[in-house]
């Protein structure tokens, strides 16, 4: 897979031009995403260089722990799946928001899918403004720009013998791989010593920065080079955890920022394992490990725009019972030693590290992946006690010791985080809290799911919100009525023979505001009763379906659709009630202004203050 020439497309300029047309943005997003996926270093180049190494070099790579990862086959990118999932990523809790709850790729997913190590030392250290001396000493390459930490990938690739990675005319895949392997073998050192160490470091930099961390564009960063100085220690780092940190950080970019910069097969196979009913992946090579070897992409000939739209619809309508929370039960862990090594880090809330990228894994949000019921937990927010939480820190362009700057989070990693436990007997309370927190935000498609349990949770969330609004509005009505009664008593007890026009206007406004608030309160009470009726009906339907174990008839399906539409209307009515409440608060403000000027009712300024065309 040759590099693309489209890495420098002016994305921001285009999206600004079409910012008013979501369809154009979607089309452009998937086009640029596909371009970036293709522009990343291809598996063919890595495989050719790996096969070009002599046996003793491949043995060293096995000892480091990169052997299983480097033997993976190339996976065709599922662009529509990746784009659809990216649009459902929540920045606050670092999780996908889906109709059935939060979902998060975990360290166990990384270990099982990629074969990379997720335990050991955090991938962190010191970043420098210039790597010139280090590059020349450890890699034997010349750096032309003294303060640059980047070198073109083509130069690094050429130093390993693969200067031309393009297919030649009429060249098949077998001939292509044979040519690249022969070129690499001819350029690589054969005798153990400093030259072979340089070759190994060059290869590891290429693999880490362009595959594992998947940086955008052509340049290769050398921030990981200090960790490669002692090759005997390279295998002690948690490269899989760094991959997951980089994935979270890339998913957290703005929806306007198209493209990805991470190892996309991880997310792709994660979706195949946990959401098999989507039918996006085709199983192959049963029993192969790592699990990425077991899947290939089922090609879809439809347009990317159409695929993304259909994918959102599919995610909205996946039955809750079809989600595989524990897909690895029954796996032969004896054939996956990297899984056993990483097990102490599984099922824990923990901070991930990749130099300036420090992000949390909120595993407590996905306790169901541990075979537990999901308890109600505090949903994470952006209010943190330290700088730029859960995202890349500033400071990568200056000399920074990240082991000092993020000491608290590094200590958390060294303590292996905090174990996730749950004593919940069911997921019902979590569903209610989830519906109250996110509501319709979890739906992205053009259709809505017909899942009774999910509908019950949504109705309960809307009902709870309506009750809260009713109570708040009742308090406003009571306050307005009390103020109106007090104003009427004060006017009635006045001894002045001349009526105050300002006070009269205020009294009328208070009466009108109180009447509007009472009307809104009555509407909310009606809405509350309708919601309770709909909830009872949906609960009865769910119980009937569970008892009869029958698929819903078309009539019932239509009725559920009508109830879903009614719930949307109720939400609109709730917004209208909020508007009435704001008007009532404005009337209360007017009353307060008049109250402060009560000793001088006779002044004409009261009338000027209280005049309102309504």
KASUL-V477751 format. One record per backbone hydrogen bond with DSSP energy under -1.0 kcal/mol. CO is the residue of the C=O (numbers start at 1). NH is the residue of the N-H. If there is no record, write none. Layout:
co->(CO	CO)
nh->(NH	NH)
This chain:
co->(6	9	10	11	12	13	14	18	21	22	23	24	25	26	27	28	29	30	31	32	33	34	35	42	43	44	45	46	47	48	54	55	56	57	58	59	60	61	61	66	67	69	77	78	79	80	81	82	83	85	86	88	90	95	96	98	101	103	106	107	108	109	110	111	112	113	117	121	122	123	125	127	131	132	133	134	135	135	145	149	151	152	153	154	155	157	157	158	168	172	173	174	175	176	177	178	179	180	181	182	183	184	193	194	195	196	197	198	199	200	201	202	203	204	205	206	207	207	208	209	220	222	224	225	230	233	234	236	237	238	239	240	241	242	243	244	245	246	247	248	250	254	256	262	263	264	265	266	267	268	269	270	271	274	275	276	280	282	285	290	291	292	294	296	303	304	305	306	307	308	309	310	311	312	313	319	320	323	326	328	331	332	333	336	336	337	338	342	343	347	349	350	352	354	356	357	359	361	361	362	363	366	367	367	368	382	388	395	400	401	401	402	404	406	407	408	409	410	411	412	413	418	427	428	429	430	431	432	433	434	435	438	439	440	451	452	453	454	455	456	457	458	459	460	461	462	463	464	465	466	467	468	469	470	471	472	473	474	475	476	477	478	479	480	481	482	483	484	485	486	487	488	489	500	501	502	503	504	505	506	507	508	509	510	511	512	513	514	515	516	517	518	519	520	521	522	523	524	525	526	527	528	529	530	531	532	533	534	535	536	537	538	539	540	541	542	543	544	545	553	554	555	556	557	558	559	560	561	562	563	564	565	566	567	568	569	570	571	572	573	574	575	576	577	578	579	580	581	582	583	584	585	586	587	588	589	590	591	592	595	597	600	603	604	605	606	607)
nh->(9	11	14	15	16	17	18	21	25	26	27	28	29	30	31	32	33	34	35	36	37	38	39	46	47	48	49	50	51	52	58	59	60	61	62	63	64	65	66	70	71	72	79	82	83	84	85	86	87	88	89	97	94	90	103	101	98	96	110	111	112	113	114	115	291	292	240	238	124	355	402	400	135	136	137	138	139	141	148	222	220	156	157	158	159	160	162	161	171	176	177	178	179	180	181	182	183	184	185	186	187	188	197	198	199	200	201	202	203	204	205	206	207	208	209	210	211	212	213	215	151	225	227	228	233	236	237	121	239	242	243	244	245	246	247	248	249	250	251	252	253	257	258	264	266	268	269	270	271	272	273	274	275	324	278	279	298	296	288	293	294	295	284	282	307	308	309	310	311	312	313	314	315	316	317	322	323	325	329	331	333	335	336	339	340	341	342	345	346	420	418	361	359	357	393	354	352	350	363	365	366	369	370	372	371	384	391	398	127	404	405	406	407	410	411	412	413	414	415	417	416	349	431	432	433	434	435	436	437	438	439	441	442	443	455	456	457	458	459	460	461	462	463	464	465	466	467	468	469	470	471	472	473	474	475	476	477	478	479	480	481	482	483	484	485	486	487	488	489	490	491	492	493	504	505	506	507	508	509	510	511	512	513	514	515	516	517	518	519	520	521	522	523	524	525	526	527	528	529	530	531	532	533	534	535	536	537	538	539	540	541	542	543	544	545	546	547	548	549	557	558	559	560	561	562	563	564	565	566	567	568	569	570	571	572	573	574	575	576	577	578	579	580	581	582	583	584	585	586	587	588	589	590	591	592	593	594	595	596	598	600	603	606	608	609	610	611)
